[in-house]
Amino acid sequence: MTPFHLVFSAVLVVTLVSGAAATALALTRNGRSATQRRVIERLSHIAFLGASAIIALLSKFGES
């Protein structure tokens, strides 16, 4: 496995897990506290940054 594939796989897994966790927490209808909202926001930010990193990695891979 090349370093690119290793980095890409790690970013993909972290992005999918954080996005799924944010979605699952957001869909629970139990009373949301301020802490829960912050966790959801941070997980969403991680997922967004991961998606941006995936796009950047794929664009760099395409240039090679």
Secondary structure, DSSP 8 states (H G I E B T S, - for coil): --HHHHHHHHHHHHHHHHHHHHHHHHH--S---HHHHHHHHHHHHHHHHHHHHHHHHHHHHHH-
